[in-house]
Amino acid sequence: MPEKLVAAAMEENPIAFKREFEDQMKARIDARIAQVRIDVAQSIYVDGEENTSE
């Protein structure tokens, strides 16, 4: 979002802007955690077999 729009949104309704920003950041963090969990699971199990290689 361009800086001027961000500044206008912050000025117009700072509480709503803060909540929206926090919600977006939480969603990004949750998505990253989910991806890491998938990556770890895939590194442990390969083709349904436990991966014992280092």
mmJSON file of the N, C-alpha and C atoms, coordinates in Angstrom:
{"data_MODEL":{"atom_site":{
"group_PDB":["ATOM","ATOM","ATOM","ATOM","ATOM","ATOM","ATOM","ATOM","ATOM","ATOM","ATOM","ATOM","ATOM","ATOM","ATOM","ATOM","ATOM","ATOM","ATOM","ATOM","ATOM","ATOM","ATOM","ATOM","ATOM","ATOM","ATOM","ATOM","ATOM","ATOM","ATOM","ATOM","ATOM","ATOM","ATOM","ATOM","ATOM","ATOM","ATOM","ATOM","ATOM","ATOM","ATOM","ATOM","ATOM","ATOM","ATOM","ATOM","ATOM","ATOM","ATOM","ATOM","ATOM","ATOM","ATOM","ATOM","ATOM","ATOM","ATOM","ATOM","ATOM","ATOM","ATOM","ATOM","ATOM","ATOM","ATOM","ATOM","ATOM","ATOM","ATOM","ATOM","ATOM","ATOM","ATOM","ATOM","ATOM","ATOM","ATOM","ATOM","ATOM","ATOM","ATOM","ATOM","ATOM","ATOM","ATOM","ATOM","ATOM","ATOM","ATOM","ATOM","ATOM","ATOM","ATOM","ATOM","ATOM","ATOM","ATOM","ATOM","ATOM","ATOM","ATOM","ATOM","ATOM","ATOM","ATOM","ATOM","ATOM","ATOM","ATOM","ATOM","ATOM","ATOM","ATOM","ATOM","ATOM","ATOM","ATOM","ATOM","ATOM","ATOM","ATOM","ATOM","ATOM","ATOM","ATOM","ATOM","ATOM","ATOM","ATOM","ATOM","ATOM","ATOM","ATOM","ATOM","ATOM","ATOM","ATOM","ATOM","ATOM","ATOM","ATOM","ATOM","ATOM","ATOM","ATOM","ATOM","ATOM","ATOM","ATOM","ATOM","ATOM","ATOM","ATOM","ATOM","ATOM","ATOM","ATOM","ATOM","ATOM","ATOM"],
"id":[1,2,3,4,5,6,7,8,9,10,11,12,13,14,15,16,17,18,19,20,21,22,23,24,25,26,27,28,29,30,31,32,33,34,35,36,37,38,39,40,41,42,43,44,45,46,47,48,49,50,51,52,53,54,55,56,57,58,59,60,61,62,63,64,65,66,67,68,69,70,71,72,73,74,75,76,77,78,79,80,81,82,83,84,85,86,87,88,89,90,91,92,93,94,95,96,97,98,99,100,101,102,103,104,105,106,107,108,109,110,111,112,113,114,115,116,117,118,119,120,121,122,123,124,125,126,127,128,129,130,131,132,133,134,135,136,137,138,139,140,141,142,143,144,145,146,147,148,149,150,151,152,153,154,155,156,157,158,159,160,161,162],
"type_symbol":["N","C","C","N","C","C","N","C","C","N","C","C","N","C","C","N","C","C","N","C","C","N","C","C","N","C","C","N","C","C","N","C","C","N","C","C","N","C","C","N","C","C","N","C","C","N","C","C","N","C","C","N","C","C","N","C","C","N","C","C","N","C","C","N","C","C","N","C","C","N","C","C","N","C","C","N","C","C","N","C","C","N","C","C","N","C","C","N","C","C","N","C","C","N","C","C","N","C","C","N","C","C","N","C","C","N","C","C","N","C","C","N","C","C","N","C","C","N","C","C","N","C","C","N","C","C","N","C","C","N","C","C","N","C","C","N","C","C","N","C","C","N","C","C","N","C","C","N","C","C","N","C","C","N","C","C","N","C","C","N","C","C"],
"label_atom_id":["N","CA","C","N","CA","C","N","CA","C","N","CA","C","N","CA","C","N","CA","C","N","CA","C","N","CA","C","N","CA","C","N","CA","C","N","CA","C","N","CA","C","N","CA","C","N","CA","C","N","CA","C","N","CA","C","N","CA","C","N","CA","C","N","CA","C","N","CA","C","N","CA","C","N","CA","C","N","CA","C","N","CA","C","N","CA","C","N","CA","C","N","CA","C","N","CA","C","N","CA","C","N","CA","C","N","CA","C","N","CA","C","N","CA","C","N","CA","C","N","CA","C","N","CA","C","N","CA","C","N","CA","C","N","CA","C","N","CA","C","N","CA","C","N","CA","C","N","CA","C","N","CA","C","N","CA","C","N","CA","C","N","CA","C","N","CA","C","N","CA","C","N","CA","C","N","CA","C","N","CA","C","N","CA","C","N","CA","C"],
"label_alt_id":[null,null,null,null,null,null,null,null,null,null,null,null,null,null,null,null,null,null,null,null,null,null,null,null,null,null,null,null,null,null,null,null,null,null,null,null,null,null,null,null,null,null,null,null,null,null,null,null,null,null,null,null,null,null,null,null,null,null,null,null,null,null,null,null,null,null,null,null,null,null,null,null,null,null,null,null,null,null,null,null,null,null,null,null,null,null,null,null,null,null,null,null,null,null,null,null,null,null,null,null,null,null,null,null,null,null,null,null,null,null,null,null,null,null,null,null,null,null,null,null,null,null,null,null,null,null,null,null,null,null,null,null,null,null,null,null,null,null,null,null,null,null,null,null,null,null,null,null,null,null,null,null,null,null,null,null,null,null,null,null,null,null],
"label_comp_id":["MET","MET","MET","PRO","PRO","PRO","GLU","GLU","GLU","LYS","LYS","LYS","LEU","LEU","LEU","VAL","VAL","VAL","ALA","ALA","ALA","ALA","ALA","ALA","ALA","ALA","ALA","MET","MET","MET","GLU","GLU","GLU","GLU","GLU","GLU","ASN","ASN","ASN","PRO","PRO","PRO","ILE","ILE","ILE","ALA","ALA","ALA","PHE","PHE","PHE","LYS","LYS","LYS","ARG","ARG","ARG","GLU","GLU","GLU","PHE","PHE","PHE","GLU","GLU","GLU","ASP","ASP","ASP","GLN","GLN","GLN","MET","MET","MET","LYS","LYS","LYS","ALA","ALA","ALA","ARG","ARG","ARG","ILE","ILE","ILE","ASP","ASP","ASP","ALA","ALA","ALA","ARG","ARG","ARG","ILE","ILE","ILE","ALA","ALA","ALA","GLN","GLN","GLN","VAL","VAL","VAL","ARG","ARG","ARG","ILE","ILE","ILE","ASP","ASP","ASP","VAL","VAL","VAL","ALA","ALA","ALA","GLN","GLN","GLN","SER","SER","SER","ILE","ILE","ILE","TYR","TYR","TYR","VAL","VAL","VAL","ASP","ASP","ASP","GLY","GLY","GLY","GLU","GLU","GLU","GLU","GLU","GLU","ASN","ASN","ASN","THR","THR","THR","SER","SER","SER","GLU","GLU","GLU"],
"label_asym_id":["A","A","A","A","A","A","A","A","A","A","A","A","A","A","A","A","A","A","A","A","A","A","A","A","A","A","A","A","A","A","A","A","A","A","A","A","A","A","A","A","A","A","A","A","A","A","A","A","A","A","A","A","A","A","A","A","A","A","A","A","A","A","A","A","A","A","A","A","A","A","A","A","A","A","A","A","A","A","A","A","A","A","A","A","A","A","A","A","A","A","A","A","A","A","A","A","A","A","A","A","A","A","A","A","A","A","A","A","A","A","A","A","A","A","A","A","A","A","A","A","A","A","A","A","A","A","A","A","A","A","A","A","A","A","A","A","A","A","A","A","A","A","A","A","A","A","A","A","A","A","A","A","A","A","A","A","A","A","A","A","A","A"],
"label_entity_id":["1","1","1","1","1","1","1","1","1","1","1","1","1","1","1","1","1","1","1","1","1","1","1","1","1","1","1","1","1","1","1","1","1","1","1","1","1","1","1","1","1","1","1","1","1","1","1","1","1","1","1","1","1","1","1","1","1","1","1","1","1","1","1","1","1","1","1","1","1","1","1","1","1","1","1","1","1","1","1","1","1","1","1","1","1","1","1","1","1","1","1","1","1","1","1","1","1","1","1","1","1","1","1","1","1","1","1","1","1","1","1","1","1","1","1","1","1","1","1","1","1","1","1","1","1","1","1","1","1","1","1","1","1","1","1","1","1","1","1","1","1","1","1","1","1","1","1","1","1","1","1","1","1","1","1","1","1","1","1","1","1","1"],
"label_seq_id":[1,1,1,2,2,2,3,3,3,4,4,4,5,5,5,6,6,6,7,7,7,8,8,8,9,9,9,10,10,10,11,11,11,12,12,12,13,13,13,14,14,14,15,15,15,16,16,16,17,17,17,18,18,18,19,19,19,20,20,20,21,21,21,22,22,22,23,23,23,24,24,24,25,25,25,26,26,26,27,27,27,28,28,28,29,29,29,30,30,30,31,31,31,32,32,32,33,33,33,34,34,34,35,35,35,36,36,36,37,37,37,38,38,38,39,39,39,40,40,40,41,41,41,42,42,42,43,43,43,44,44,44,45,45,45,46,46,46,47,47,47,48,48,48,49,49,49,50,50,50,51,51,51,52,52,52,53,53,53,54,54,54],
"pdbx_PDB_ins_code":[null,null,null,null,null,null,null,null,null,null,null,null,null,null,null,null,null,null,null,null,null,null,null,null,null,null,null,null,null,null,null,null,null,null,null,null,null,null,null,null,null,null,null,null,null,null,null,null,null,null,null,null,null,null,null,null,null,null,null,null,null,null,null,null,null,null,null,null,null,null,null,null,null,null,null,null,null,null,null,null,null,null,null,null,null,null,null,null,null,null,null,null,null,null,null,null,null,null,null,null,null,null,null,null,null,null,null,null,null,null,null,null,null,null,null,null,null,null,null,null,null,null,null,null,null,null,null,null,null,null,null,null,null,null,null,null,null,null,null,null,null,null,null,null,null,null,null,null,null,null,null,null,null,null,null,null,null,null,null,null,null,null],
"Cartn_x":[0.861,0.0,0.903,0.65,1.476,1.45,2.54,2.696,1.6,1.164,0.13,-1.193,-1.536,-2.773,-2.671,-1.519,-1.313,-1.461,-0.828,-0.912,-2.35,-3.077,-4.473,-5.326,-5.114,-5.886,-5.572,-4.306,-3.915,-4.546,-4.553,-5.098,-6.618,-7.277,-8.737,-9.284,-8.705,-9.2,-8.038,-7.26,-6.05,-6.312,-7.408,-7.699,-8.013,-8.865,-9.207,-7.972,-7.141,-5.916,-5.004,-4.838,-3.973,-4.501,-5.804,-6.395,-6.194,-6.428,-6.258,-4.802,-3.882,-2.458,-2.096,-2.565,-2.281,-2.887,-4.109,-4.75,-3.96,-3.494,-2.704,-1.383,-0.727,0.544,0.332,-0.736,-1.032,-1.296,-2.026,-2.306,-1.013,-0.107,1.17,2.007,2.02,2.779,2.172,0.841,0.165,0.445,0.444,0.731,2.167,3.08,4.494,4.674,4.019,4.095,3.557,2.429,1.847,2.809,3.472,4.415,5.616,6.102,7.226,6.813,5.6,5.123,5.053,4.582,4.526,5.931,6.857,8.237,8.864,8.633,9.184,8.573,7.265,6.595,7.118,7.33,7.838,9.281,10.042,11.425,11.497,10.484,10.467,9.935,8.884,8.25,8.382,8.967,9.128,8.405,7.437,6.648,6.03,5.555,4.892,5.846,7.122,8.124,8.907,9.287,10.074,11.445,11.845,13.126,14.207,15.083,16.135,17.468,17.526,18.79,19.018,20.248,20.616,20.83],
"Cartn_y":[-1.18,0.0,1.237,2.197,3.401,4.152,4.814,5.492,6.509,7.263,8.288,7.64,6.511,5.814,5.252,4.739,4.214,5.334,6.458,7.601,8.09,8.137,8.584,7.61,6.329,5.321,5.383,5.558,5.648,6.866,7.974,9.215,9.149,8.54,8.485,7.608,6.455,5.538,4.683,5.233,4.542,3.19,3.068,1.802,0.703,1.023,0.043,-0.313,0.678,0.424,-0.522,-0.256,-1.101,-2.53,-2.686,-4.03,-4.762,-4.057,-4.666,-5.076,-4.206,-4.508,-5.736,-5.762,-6.902,-8.19,-8.114,-9.29,-9.816,-8.894,-9.307,-9.934,-9.356,-9.908,-11.279,-11.422,-12.718,-13.768,-13.389,-14.324,-14.734,-13.801,-14.123,-15.049,-14.77,-15.62,-17.018,-17.096,-18.398,-19.192,-18.507,-19.181,-19.69,-18.912,-19.336,-20.522,-20.497,-21.626,-22.883,-22.763,-23.915,-24.45,-23.564,-24.001,-24.711,-24.204,-24.853,-26.234,-26.356,-27.668,-28.654,-28.177,-29.023,-29.43,-28.471,-28.769,-29.795,-29.652,-30.601,-31.982,-32.033,-33.321,-33.99,-33.221,-33.794,-34.257,-33.617,-34.045,-35.313,-35.535,-36.73,-37.927,-37.701,-38.795,-38.555,-39.521,-39.447,-40.647,-40.42,-41.483,-42.408,-41.848,-42.631,-43.411,-43.334,-44.017,-42.977,-43.369,-42.448,-42.264,-41.018,-40.693,-40.818,-41.802,-42.001,-41.438,-40.878,-40.306,-38.967,-38.627,-37.368,-36.287],
"Cartn_z":[0.0,0.0,0.0,-0.889,-0.924,0.407,0.7,1.995,2.289,1.278,1.506,1.906,1.288,1.664,3.075,3.417,4.774,5.787,5.532,6.45,6.588,5.473,5.518,6.317,6.108,6.846,8.335,8.665,10.073,10.734,10.017,10.56,10.697,9.72,9.709,10.836,11.012,12.037,12.553,13.469,13.909,14.579,15.299,15.991,14.981,13.999,12.968,12.145,11.837,11.07,11.844,13.131,13.971,14.008,14.187,14.22,12.899,11.798,10.475,10.262,10.634,10.508,11.344,12.579,13.456,12.897,12.375,11.787,10.593,9.75,8.587,9.011,10.006,10.466,11.108,11.882,12.491,11.417,10.385,9.289,8.586,8.38,7.737,8.625,9.923,10.851,10.894,10.979,11.005,9.728,8.588,7.316,7.297,7.827,7.853,8.789,9.934,10.869,10.209,9.523,8.825,7.778,7.041,6.015,6.633,7.741,8.431,8.907,9.44,9.877,8.712,7.565,6.37,5.962,5.947,5.563,6.497,7.783,8.754,8.552,8.379,8.158,6.896,5.864,4.622,4.772,5.635,5.825,6.678,7.51,8.357,7.583,6.818,6.074,4.584,3.896,2.463,1.873,1.006,0.393,1.424,2.524,3.547,4.45,4.187,5.0,5.812,7.007,7.814,7.185,7.044,6.437,7.507,7.374,8.372,7.912,6.696,6.235,6.925,7.09,7.757,6.752],
"occupancy":[1.0,1.0,1.0,1.0,1.0,1.0,1.0,1.0,1.0,1.0,1.0,1.0,1.0,1.0,1.0,1.0,1.0,1.0,1.0,1.0,1.0,1.0,1.0,1.0,1.0,1.0,1.0,1.0,1.0,1.0,1.0,1.0,1.0,1.0,1.0,1.0,1.0,1.0,1.0,1.0,1.0,1.0,1.0,1.0,1.0,1.0,1.0,1.0,1.0,1.0,1.0,1.0,1.0,1.0,1.0,1.0,1.0,1.0,1.0,1.0,1.0,1.0,1.0,1.0,1.0,1.0,1.0,1.0,1.0,1.0,1.0,1.0,1.0,1.0,1.0,1.0,1.0,1.0,1.0,1.0,1.0,1.0,1.0,1.0,1.0,1.0,1.0,1.0,1.0,1.0,1.0,1.0,1.0,1.0,1.0,1.0,1.0,1.0,1.0,1.0,1.0,1.0,1.0,1.0,1.0,1.0,1.0,1.0,1.0,1.0,1.0,1.0,1.0,1.0,1.0,1.0,1.0,1.0,1.0,1.0,1.0,1.0,1.0,1.0,1.0,1.0,1.0,1.0,1.0,1.0,1.0,1.0,1.0,1.0,1.0,1.0,1.0,1.0,1.0,1.0,1.0,1.0,1.0,1.0,1.0,1.0,1.0,1.0,1.0,1.0,1.0,1.0,1.0,1.0,1.0,1.0,1.0,1.0,1.0,1.0,1.0,1.0],
"B_iso_or_equiv":[0.0,0.0,0.0,0.0,0.0,0.0,0.0,0.0,0.0,0.0,0.0,0.0,0.0,0.0,0.0,0.0,0.0,0.0,0.0,0.0,0.0,0.0,0.0,0.0,0.0,0.0,0.0,0.0,0.0,0.0,0.0,0.0,0.0,0.0,0.0,0.0,0.0,0.0,0.0,0.0,0.0,0.0,0.0,0.0,0.0,0.0,0.0,0.0,0.0,0.0,0.0,0.0,0.0,0.0,0.0,0.0,0.0,0.0,0.0,0.0,0.0,0.0,0.0,0.0,0.0,0.0,0.0,0.0,0.0,0.0,0.0,0.0,0.0,0.0,0.0,0.0,0.0,0.0,0.0,0.0,0.0,0.0,0.0,0.0,0.0,0.0,0.0,0.0,0.0,0.0,0.0,0.0,0.0,0.0,0.0,0.0,0.0,0.0,0.0,0.0,0.0,0.0,0.0,0.0,0.0,0.0,0.0,0.0,0.0,0.0,0.0,0.0,0.0,0.0,0.0,0.0,0.0,0.0,0.0,0.0,0.0,0.0,0.0,0.0,0.0,0.0,0.0,0.0,0.0,0.0,0.0,0.0,0.0,0.0,0.0,0.0,0.0,0.0,0.0,0.0,0.0,0.0,0.0,0.0,0.0,0.0,0.0,0.0,0.0,0.0,0.0,0.0,0.0,0.0,0.0,0.0,0.0,0.0,0.0,0.0,0.0,0.0],
"pdbx_formal_charge":[null,null,null,null,null,null,null,null,null,null,null,null,null,null,null,null,null,null,null,null,null,null,null,null,null,null,null,null,null,null,null,null,null,null,null,null,null,null,null,null,null,null,null,null,null,null,null,null,null,null,null,null,null,null,null,null,null,null,null,null,null,null,null,null,null,null,null,null,null,null,null,null,null,null,null,null,null,null,null,null,null,null,null,null,null,null,null,null,null,null,null,null,null,null,null,null,null,null,null,null,null,null,null,null,null,null,null,null,null,null,null,null,null,null,null,null,null,null,null,null,null,null,null,null,null,null,null,null,null,null,null,null,null,null,null,null,null,null,null,null,null,null,null,null,null,null,null,null,null,null,null,null,null,null,null,null,null,null,null,null,null,null],
"auth_seq_id":[1,1,1,2,2,2,3,3,3,4,4,4,5,5,5,6,6,6,7,7,7,8,8,8,9,9,9,10,10,10,11,11,11,12,12,12,13,13,13,14,14,14,15,15,15,16,16,16,17,17,17,18,18,18,19,19,19,20,20,20,21,21,21,22,22,22,23,23,23,24,24,24,25,25,25,26,26,26,27,27,27,28,28,28,29,29,29,30,30,30,31,31,31,32,32,32,33,33,33,34,34,34,35,35,35,36,36,36,37,37,37,38,38,38,39,39,39,40,40,40,41,41,41,42,42,42,43,43,43,44,44,44,45,45,45,46,46,46,47,47,47,48,48,48,49,49,49,50,50,50,51,51,51,52,52,52,53,53,53,54,54,54],
"auth_comp_id":["MET","MET","MET","PRO","PRO","PRO","GLU","GLU","GLU","LYS","LYS","LYS","LEU","LEU","LEU","VAL","VAL","VAL","ALA","ALA","ALA","ALA","ALA","ALA","ALA","ALA","ALA","MET","MET","MET","GLU","GLU","GLU","GLU","GLU","GLU","ASN","ASN","ASN","PRO","PRO","PRO","ILE","ILE","ILE","ALA","ALA","ALA","PHE","PHE","PHE","LYS","LYS","LYS","ARG","ARG","ARG","GLU","GLU","GLU","PHE","PHE","PHE","GLU","GLU","GLU","ASP","ASP","ASP","GLN","GLN","GLN","MET","MET","MET","LYS","LYS","LYS","ALA","ALA","ALA","ARG","ARG","ARG","ILE","ILE","ILE","ASP","ASP","ASP","ALA","ALA","ALA","ARG","ARG","ARG","ILE","ILE","ILE","ALA","ALA","ALA","GLN","GLN","GLN","VAL","VAL","VAL","ARG","ARG","ARG","ILE","ILE","ILE","ASP","ASP","ASP","VAL","VAL","VAL","ALA","ALA","ALA","GLN","GLN","GLN","SER","SER","SER","ILE","ILE","ILE","TYR","TYR","TYR","VAL","VAL","VAL","ASP","ASP","ASP","GLY","GLY","GLY","GLU","GLU","GLU","GLU","GLU","GLU","ASN","ASN","ASN","THR","THR","THR","SER","SER","SER","GLU","GLU","GLU"],
"auth_asym_id":["A","A","A","A","A","A","A","A","A","A","A","A","A","A","A","A","A","A","A","A","A","A","A","A","A","A","A","A","A","A","A","A","A","A","A","A","A","A","A","A","A","A","A","A","A","A","A","A","A","A","A","A","A","A","A","A","A","A","A","A","A","A","A","A","A","A","A","A","A","A","A","A","A","A","A","A","A","A","A","A","A","A","A","A","A","A","A","A","A","A","A","A","A","A","A","A","A","A","A","A","A","A","A","A","A","A","A","A","A","A","A","A","A","A","A","A","A","A","A","A","A","A","A","A","A","A","A","A","A","A","A","A","A","A","A","A","A","A","A","A","A","A","A","A","A","A","A","A","A","A","A","A","A","A","A","A","A","A","A","A","A","A"],
"auth_atom_id":["N","CA","C","N","CA","C","N","CA","C","N","CA","C","N","CA","C","N","CA","C","N","CA","C","N","CA","C","N","CA","C","N","CA","C","N","CA","C","N","CA","C","N","CA","C","N","CA","C","N","CA","C","N","CA","C","N","CA","C","N","CA","C","N","CA","C","N","CA","C","N","CA","C","N","CA","C","N","CA","C","N","CA","C","N","CA","C","N","CA","C","N","CA","C","N","CA","C","N","CA","C","N","CA","C","N","CA","C","N","CA","C","N","CA","C","N","CA","C","N","CA","C","N","CA","C","N","CA","C","N","CA","C","N","CA","C","N","CA","C","N","CA","C","N","CA","C","N","CA","C","N","CA","C","N","CA","C","N","CA","C","N","CA","C","N","CA","C","N","CA","C","N","CA","C","N","CA","C","N","CA","C","N","CA","C","N","CA","C"],
"pdbx_PDB_model_num":[1,1,1,1,1,1,1,1,1,1,1,1,1,1,1,1,1,1,1,1,1,1,1,1,1,1,1,1,1,1,1,1,1,1,1,1,1,1,1,1,1,1,1,1,1,1,1,1,1,1,1,1,1,1,1,1,1,1,1,1,1,1,1,1,1,1,1,1,1,1,1,1,1,1,1,1,1,1,1,1,1,1,1,1,1,1,1,1,1,1,1,1,1,1,1,1,1,1,1,1,1,1,1,1,1,1,1,1,1,1,1,1,1,1,1,1,1,1,1,1,1,1,1,1,1,1,1,1,1,1,1,1,1,1,1,1,1,1,1,1,1,1,1,1,1,1,1,1,1,1,1,1,1,1,1,1,1,1,1,1,1,1]
}}}
